């Protein structure tokens, strides 16, 4: 039995893969209507995170913010309010390394275990089961969960003890922040120079400038598609976690700091629920692409 708490954009797709692979899946989501389609496909609804934990051998959690993770595990009707002996918990949320260590410690004290396993790949990665999964925790527990990880992703690796998965995800977000700014400035520059933007994307995609953000989000921008594969508000959260962790290590990350400022500005201008490709709206406020510079 598998449990899954948090059936948002990515969680829903992951549960669908688990169901299609023949697993019985118990689900909970704060807004039940977001799980209705999954229930129609065979998922079993539970009224609380605690009920999911009671009914599943391995429970995945995937929510928005560290405080949401804390609530699911520790608050009223949370996972750790019931007996969890011999169970495994896997947090797919991008959260803090500190909280990941706390959850793992509590789980072990209760005769269970926990992994932190944030993912990269966005909505397309979840839909196509091509997520990259970065794991922290115990090797033996990791080995038990690998078959489930392989249903939802194409790349999974253990990076060390509890919290290591979250640290790896922060490294990922630091890199993504730079490529998102670069892609946006590239499009703005190319348009102002009167270039054909689809042709520029195609050309750059075959050279040293090729990167995941440009390949996946460039076409969405040209189609004026700002639906969230990953929310702006969640990226702001991630960048702040990265900067907080860097501060604790006495590191200065000026490019990441700039990215946090730009995305925070974007969120304050009302685009917090757009996808991260909406960064271009700082230059194109309406998200409209103009092809008439020549």
N, C-alpha and C positions, 0 to 999 in steps of 0.2 A: 504494500500500500504506500502511495506517495501523497504527500500533502503539498499544497501550494497556496501561499498567502500573498495576495496582491496581484490582481488580474487586470492590470492596466495594459497599455499598448504592447509592451514586450511580454509581460507575464501571460497574457491571453494566448499569444502565439506559442509560447513555450509549453503551456498546458495542452494545447492542441496537439503538439508533437508527442507529448507523453501519452495522451489518449490514443493517438493513432498507432503508437508502438505497443499498445495492449495493456498499459498500466491503468489500474484503478486510481483515480485522483480525487482527493478530498480538497475542496477549495473554500477560501474565505476572502472576501473583499469588503472594505468599509462601505462601499456602495454596491448593494447586492445586484442591481440591474446590470452592472458591468460584467457580471458572471453569468447572466441568463443564457447567453449563447453557448457557453461552455457546459452549463447544466443540461441544455438540450442535446448536447453531443455526448453526454454520459458522465460528466463530472458530478461528484456528490457534494452538495452544499452543506457547510457547517456554519453555525451561527456565531462562533467565536474562534480566535486563534487557538485557544486551549483545546477546543473540540477537534480541530484539525490535528493538533499534536497527539491527542489521545488515539486517533484513528489511523495514523500514518507511522511507518517505520522511518521514513526519511521525509522531512518537511523542508521545503524551500520557501524563503521569504524574499519578496521583491517589492519594496515600497519606495516612497519618494525621498525622505530625509532621515538623518540619524535619529531625530526625536520620534519619528514614526516607527523605526526599528526598535527603539527602546520601549515604546508603548506595546508593541506586539509581543515582545519577549517578557517584559517585567510588570506591566500594569494590570489592571483588573481584567480578568478573563484572558490573560496573556499566557504564552507557552509555558513559562516556568511556574505557573500557579497550579499545575497538575503534575502527576508523576510522569517522568520522562525516561525512566530506566531503560538503558540499551537503545535509545533512539538517537538519530542523527539529525542535526539541524544545519541548514546551509543558507547563509544570507547572500543573495545575489545583488542586493542593494549596494550602490556605491556609498559607503559610509566611512566612519573614521577608524583607523587602526586601533585606537584606544577602546572603542566600543566592541570591536571584533574580539579583542583579547578578553574583555569583560564577559562577553557571551560565552566564549569557549571555556573560560574558568568556571562560570556558573554551571554550564552543561556537565563538565567533568565532575564537579562536586555533587551533582544529582545523578551520577551514574550514566551519563550520556556523553555525547561529544558534538562539536560544532566546527564548521568550516566557514571562512569568509571567502566568497567566490564572486566578486564583481565581474561584470562582463563588458565587452566592447563589441560594437557592430550595429547598434541602433535597431530601429524597427525592422529594417531589411534583414539584418543578421538574425533577429529572432524569428522572423517569418520564414527565412530560408534555412534555418538551423545551421547557420555558419558563424555563430558567435565565437569570439575568443574569450576564454574563461580563465581567470587568474586566481589561483587558490592559495590560501594560507591555512595551515593546520597540521594535524597528525597524518603521517604517511599511510598508516593502516586504514584510517577512516576515509582518507582520500581515495584509496584503492577501491573501497566498497562503493563509492559514489560515482566513480569514473564511467560505468556503463550508462548511468543517467545523464551525466554531463555530455556524453557522446551523442545522445539523442538531440540535444539542443545546440551543440556547437561543433565546429570543425577543429578547433585548437584548444586544448586544455592542458594546463601545467601547474604543478605544485611549486611554489616559490619559497617555501620555508614555513616557520611556525605561525601561529595565529597572528593576524594583522598583516602578514606579508602579501596576501592577495590585494588588500586595500592599498598598500604602499605601491604595488605594481600598477594598480589602476590609476593612482595619482600620477605616476610617471607617464602613463598613457594619456591622461587628460592634459598634462603639461605639453606633450607633443602635439596633440590635437589642437590645443589653443593656438599654437603657432601656425599650423597649417590653415586653420579657419580664417585667421587674420590675413595670411598671405593670399589665400584664394579670393577673399573679398577685395583686397586692394588690387590684385591682378585684374579682376573683372572691371573694376572702376577705371583703372588705368587704360585697359584695352578699349573700353567703350569710348572714353574721352579721346583716344587716339584715332577713333573712327574704324576700328578693326571689326571684323565679323566674329562675334563672340562664340557661336558654335564651332567655327573653324579654329579659333584660338584654343578652345578646350580640347578639340581633337588633336591639334598639333602638340600642345604641351603635355597631353596625356601619353605621348610617345617618347618623351624625353626626360631629362633630369628633374623637371618640375612635377612629374607625375606623383600623385599622392591620393590616399583614400578619400579625403575630404573633397578634393576637386572632382574626382571621378564620380562620386556618389551624390554630392550636393550641388556641384556646378550645374548639371542639367536641370535640377529642381528649381534653382534660381532663375534660369532662363525660361522655364515654364511658369514662373511666378507661383511656385508651389512651396508654401512655407509651413505645411502641416508638420507636426513634430514627430520625427524619428527619435529625437531626444530634445526635451524641453529646454528653452533658454534658462528658465528659473532653476532647473536642476544642474545645468552647467555652471551657473554662478555659484551654487552650493559646492560643487566639486572643486572649482578653482579656489574657493575660500579654504576648503579643507587642505588642499595642496599647499597653499601659502602658509596656513597655520602649522602644518607639519614641517615645512621648510624653515620656518622661524624657530621651531624647537631644535632644529639641527644647525642653526646659525648660518643658514643659506640665504642668499639674495637671488631672487628669480625675477629680474626686471620685466622680461617678456610676458611671463605668466601674470605678473601684477598688472601690466597693461591690458592683457586679455580680460582679467577680472573687472577692471574699470570699464572697459568697452561693453562687456556683456551686462554689467550692472546698469549702465546707462541705457542699454537697449531694453532691459526689463522695466526700468522706470518710465520709459516712453510708451509703455503699454504692450510690449511684445513678449512678455514673460511666458506666455503659453504657446508661442510659435516655436518652430524647430530652430536649432542652432544656426542653420543657414540664413536665418533672418538677420544675422549680423550685417548683411549688405544694406539693410534698411537705414543704417546710420548714414549712408551715402545716398541711397534711393529710398526716401521715406515712405513712399507708397508701394515699394517693392516692385515697381514697374521697370521693365527693361526697355531701353530705347535703342533702336537700330538705325537711327537716321543721322549719325554724326558726320557721315561723308557728304 
